[in-house]
Amino acid sequence: MRKPYQEADIFALINKYLGVHYVYQQNTKETNFQLDNFPAIASDLISALPDNWLAEFQQAVIECDQILTLSLIDQIRHLDESLGNCLTYLAMNFEFEELENIFIKSE
């Protein structure tokens, strides 16, 4: 392989020698949403969540604990899927400050 390296060439060699196949996630409708209106929409939904869940979620956000944050989001996803998707999007992109701001505004 010669310089300059092309991304496709590197992945082809990895595939050839290691047998690794990369699967890319397609953009879905769930990730194509506007976060601009999210805090206003979410405040009613967030205020309806159980107090113990809110306390645990806020602590996970303050600690920037992505795994616990995502686990807690999964617990409430059945209540409102769009809320769960928005919170997941923020957590997956390490937007903990934005998550914290949303919960401060909803109090």
ZIJOZI-V792797 format. One record per backbone hydrogen bond with DSSP energy under -1.0 kcal/mol. CO is the residue of the C=O (numbers start at 1). NH is the residue of the N-H. E is the energy in kcal/mol with one decimal. If there is no record, write none. Layout:
[[CO,NH,E] [CO,NH,E]]
//
This chain:
[[6,10,-2.1] [7,11,-2.3] [8,12,-2.0] [9,13,-2.2] [10,14,-2.3] [11,15,-2.3] [12,16,-2.5] [13,17,-2.8] [14,18,-2.6] [15,19,-1.5] [31,33,-1.1] [37,41,-2.0] [38,42,-3.1] [39,43,-1.4] [42,46,-3.4] [43,47,-2.2] [46,49,-1.5] [50,54,-2.4] [51,55,-2.4] [52,56,-2.0] [53,57,-2.9] [54,58,-2.8] [55,59,-2.0] [56,60,-2.1] [57,61,-2.4] [58,62,-2.6] [59,63,-2.1] [60,65,-2.8] [61,64,-1.1] [64,66,-1.2] [65,69,-2.5] [66,70,-2.7] [67,71,-2.0] [68,72,-2.5] [69,73,-2.2] [70,74,-2.0] [71,75,-1.1] [76,79,-1.5] [76,80,-1.1] [80,84,-2.2] [81,85,-2.6] [82,86,-2.4] [83,87,-2.7] [84,88,-2.4] [85,89,-2.5] [86,90,-2.2] [87,91,-2.6] [88,92,-3.1] [89,93,-1.2] [90,95,-3.1] [91,94,-1.6] [94,96,-1.0] [95,99,-2.1] [96,100,-2.5] [97,101,-2.3] [98,102,-2.2] [99,103,-1.7] [100,104,-2.0] [101,105,-2.5] [102,106,-1.3]]
//
